[in-house]
């Protein structure tokens, strides 16, 4: 990979990696590739400027070698694009924030004052009604105070203040949602499986393939001391599986033909042939995110 060093100090270096903006997918694959390397502590990819900042604890020459060896297509085979990647979330909410601020500026500049005040009055109904419902059901909470501030401003015909309060509340809600999604994504990322290669059983023997190439119906070979990469049905072999990560059971469970095994559990003794039931869905960002949100 070609690059140019833009800035460098001990423990941190920034590269320019092209003249075109990076897509969300390119950002995500590059970030995963770099973080998979020992000694790379933190990575920040700037898609719009096609640059990347790296915090490292190894020697600078090794970092340069890691960057030089990077090839997007080859890395794409090793790392699955994360469905709820932080970069994609950041881009989504940056656009929402820009759109909201832009809409307010345009409204203030080009919408006649009487019409603008009428729009503010209509929007205020939602906040006042929410405050009334909250007061009736849950007592005095922040929503009640918001409604009081907006309602008092409207009664005093101070529409500009009411509009500013509602705008700030909308920005706050957007920032809260943004932070929540980033936190959930980070937690899901830490819980997801980090498996690059698996052994596929074929007519000609066993073949090692990228994890992302797994398809429903494939038969995988899982040996002692390795993590089971997918949810699937045992179609051959005998083994004991540690399912503590899922069930909390301290005693390994015996698995034979016809049993079901789960991604993330560890095969302690023996060997199994596992038929894939759900493709690579066991990377399951969406499942993990759903589980986290349901627990809140």
C-alpha atoms as one frame of an Amber mdcrd trajectory, in Angstrom:
protein
   0.000   0.000   0.000   1.287   3.458  -0.884   1.235   6.106   1.793   2.791
   9.387   2.888   3.693  10.240   6.468   1.891  13.460   7.411   2.952  13.674
  11.043   4.996  11.573  13.426   5.920  11.684  17.114   6.945   8.923  19.505
   4.042   6.494  19.833   1.837   8.175  17.226   1.975   8.501  13.461  -0.433
   9.790  10.818  -0.510   8.596   7.209  -2.053  10.029   4.051  -3.236   6.976
   2.110  -4.761   8.501  -1.010  -6.418  11.482  -2.593  -9.978  10.133  -2.612
 -12.296   9.877   0.351 -12.652   6.371   1.774 -15.967   4.553   1.862 -17.361
   3.351   5.184 -16.391  -0.201   4.184 -12.804   0.783   3.381 -12.532   2.625
   6.698 -13.848  -0.352   8.638 -11.625  -2.961   6.958  -8.509  -0.807   7.414
  -9.318  -0.225  11.085  -9.848  -3.941  11.741  -6.637  -4.845   9.915  -4.525
  -2.415  11.928  -6.084  -3.311  15.288  -5.388  -7.005  14.620  -1.649  -6.310
  14.694   0.302  -6.659  17.939   1.589  -3.336  19.195  -1.125  -1.228  17.549
  -2.940   0.357  20.488  -5.454   2.662  18.831  -6.527   3.600  15.310  -8.499
   6.537  13.950  -9.449   6.509  10.265 -10.454   9.803   8.646 -12.478   8.810
   5.606 -13.088  12.280   4.193  -9.378  13.110   4.062  -8.199   9.551   3.301
  -5.833   9.476   6.262  -5.274   7.336   9.331  -3.742   8.034  12.736  -2.099
   5.147  14.594  -1.050   4.952  18.244   1.562   2.222  18.715   3.868   0.638
  21.274   6.225  -1.182  18.892   9.030   0.371  16.846   8.229   2.785  14.032
   9.793   0.571  11.336   7.328  -2.204  12.164   4.401   0.192  11.792   5.682
   1.224   8.364   5.962  -2.451   7.385   2.390  -3.119   8.535   1.117  -0.244
   6.399   3.175  -1.325   3.408   1.793  -4.875   3.569  -1.830  -3.734   3.708
  -3.925  -4.681   0.676  -7.612  -3.864   0.758  -8.874  -6.880  -1.210  -6.815
  -9.355   0.797  -7.842  -7.752   4.096 -11.477  -7.826   2.994 -11.250 -11.622
   2.755 -10.024 -11.839   6.354 -12.274  -9.295   8.035 -16.025  -9.162   7.789
 -17.590  -5.721   7.405 -19.253  -4.962  10.711 -22.959  -4.259  10.235 -22.962
  -1.603  12.914 -19.465  -0.231  12.551 -18.492   2.865  14.490 -17.389   4.653
  11.326 -20.755   4.141   9.641 -22.573   5.290  12.792 -20.408   8.401  13.000
 -21.061   9.287   9.363 -24.801   8.741   9.764 -25.098  11.010  12.781 -22.761
  13.655  11.404 -25.090  13.950   8.427 -28.123  14.110  10.705 -26.480  16.827
  12.801 -25.494  18.874   9.745 -29.003  18.499   8.293 -30.645  19.635  11.538
 -28.403  22.676  11.951 -28.734  23.521   8.251 -32.515  23.309   8.433 -32.582
  25.731  11.361 -30.308  28.234   9.601 -32.352  28.103   6.390 -35.605  28.473
   8.318 -34.353  31.527  10.195 -33.019  33.174   7.035 -35.748  32.485   4.502
 -39.035  31.648   6.288 -41.166  34.721   7.157 -41.344  35.416  10.882 -45.137
  34.875  11.267 -44.926  31.479   9.554 -41.812  30.561  11.572 -43.543  31.405
  14.851 -46.589  29.377  13.794 -44.327  26.380  13.109 -42.732  26.801  16.542
 -46.152  26.894  18.199 -47.237  23.688  16.467 -43.992  21.920  17.402 -44.369
  23.072  21.023 -47.593  21.074  21.354 -45.605  17.821  21.257 -43.311  18.844
  24.107 -46.096  20.274  26.269 -48.240  17.161  25.816 -45.268  14.930  26.634
 -44.664  16.933  29.818 -48.327  16.639  30.868 -48.333  12.852  30.334 -45.057
  12.468  32.225 -46.347  14.513  35.150 -49.539  12.439  35.322 -47.805   9.048
  35.143 -44.310   9.482  36.587 -44.332  12.739  38.510 -41.865  15.588  38.232
 -39.137  14.722  35.737 -36.968  16.515  33.180 -39.690  16.293  30.514 -42.007
  18.300  32.779 -39.400  21.023  33.212 -38.821  21.155  29.447 -42.539  21.492
  28.828 -42.804  24.225  31.464 -39.998  26.263  29.884 -41.448  25.931  26.388
 -45.023  26.560  27.508 -44.056  29.648  29.528 -42.192  31.082  26.536 -45.164
  30.504  24.228 -47.585  32.137  26.703 -45.301  35.175  26.855 -45.206  35.179
  23.027 -41.464  34.698  23.183 -41.400  32.291  20.232 -37.691  32.772  19.593
 -36.787  31.429  23.047 -39.244  28.527  22.712 -37.717  27.666  19.340 -34.181
  27.782  20.739 -35.113  25.536  23.675 -36.711  22.951  21.359 -33.732  23.074
  18.984 -31.303  22.427  21.845 -33.489  19.567  23.098 -33.459  18.004  19.621
 -29.671  18.325  19.439 -29.393  16.752  22.894 -31.629  13.835  21.886 -29.576
  13.298  18.737 -26.310  13.324  20.689 -27.755  10.909  23.256 -28.887   8.511
  20.515 -25.498   8.818  18.808 -23.618   8.032  22.016 -25.942   5.125  22.811
 -25.454   3.503  19.408 -21.679   3.905  19.566 -21.618   2.330  23.041 -23.808
  -0.582  21.978 -21.677  -1.100  18.876 -18.465  -1.088  20.920 -19.929  -3.642
  23.333 -21.217  -5.803  20.475 -17.809  -5.618  18.829 -16.099  -6.843  22.008
 -18.591  -9.709  22.351 -18.495 -10.798  18.713 -16.271 -13.663  17.585 -12.866
 -12.753  16.188 -12.254 -15.756  13.915 -10.358 -15.380  10.650  -9.958 -18.953
   9.311 -11.879 -22.240   9.619 -11.350 -25.792   8.335 -13.911 -26.881   5.726
 -14.597 -30.600   5.138 -14.665 -31.385   1.395 -14.607 -34.509  -0.758 -10.886
 -33.966  -1.317 -10.090 -33.475   2.369  -9.886 -30.484   4.667  -9.394 -26.972
   3.301  -8.740 -23.835   5.301 -10.961 -20.957   4.180 -11.717 -17.415   5.429
 -14.449 -17.324   8.029 -16.441 -14.905   5.875 -16.692 -17.529   3.089 -18.764
 -19.927   5.204 -22.171 -20.802   3.764 -25.203 -22.582   5.194 -24.780 -26.349
   4.780 -20.981 -26.362   4.910 -19.379 -28.934   7.214 -16.590 -27.592   9.402
 -13.930 -29.514  11.304 -13.478 -28.346  14.900 -10.682 -29.771  17.021  -9.775
 -29.749  20.694  -8.713 -26.419  22.120 -10.489 -24.303  19.494 -13.628 -22.205
  19.571 -16.689 -23.395  17.689 -17.148 -20.668  15.037 -20.852 -21.095  14.184
 -24.165 -22.403  15.419 -24.625 -25.831  13.880 -25.549 -29.495  13.996 -22.998
 -32.179  14.866 -22.834 -34.625  11.935 -19.818 -36.589  13.098 -17.334 -37.117
  15.927 -17.504 -36.968  19.707 -16.306 -34.247  22.025 -16.844 -32.349  25.245
 -17.749 -28.676  24.878 -17.387 -25.915  27.445 -20.561 -23.816  27.210 -19.844
 -21.578  30.205 -19.774 -18.456  28.018 -23.436 -19.051  27.128 -25.017 -21.017
  29.941 -22.660 -20.571  32.890 -22.277 -24.353  33.230 -18.957 -25.193  34.870
 -18.935 -28.796  33.624 -18.251 -29.463  29.908 -21.125 -31.058  27.985 -20.720
 -34.193  25.869 -21.628 -33.735  22.194 -22.218 -36.526  19.720 -23.853 -36.856
  16.305 -27.259 -35.160  16.274 -26.428 -32.665  19.032 -26.458 -28.907  18.529
 -23.475 -26.656  19.227 -23.226 -22.897  19.536 -20.802 -20.280  18.300 -18.426
 -18.995  20.950 -18.291 -22.222  22.967 -14.969 -24.082  23.298 -14.283 -27.672
  22.284 -12.124 -29.074  25.095 -11.595 -32.712  24.083 -12.269 -34.696  20.924
 -13.167 -33.590  17.403 -16.460 -32.657  15.737 -17.860 -32.215  12.270 -20.322
 -29.332  12.463 -22.831 -28.542   9.742 -23.443 -24.796   9.467 -27.076 -23.847
  10.026 -27.025 -20.060   9.831 -24.107 -19.099   7.612 -21.871 -16.549   9.278
 -24.787 -15.168  11.220 -22.931 -16.282  14.309 -20.770 -13.160  13.992 -24.211
 -11.753  14.856 -23.757  -8.081  15.457 -27.476  -7.631  14.972 -28.271 -10.423
  17.464 -25.890  -9.043  20.048 -27.146  -5.489  19.589 -30.728  -6.706  19.915
 -29.828  -8.650  23.061 -28.118  -5.608  24.621 -31.001  -3.275  23.818 -33.595
  -5.753  25.113 -31.749  -5.952  28.430 -31.889  -2.198  28.987
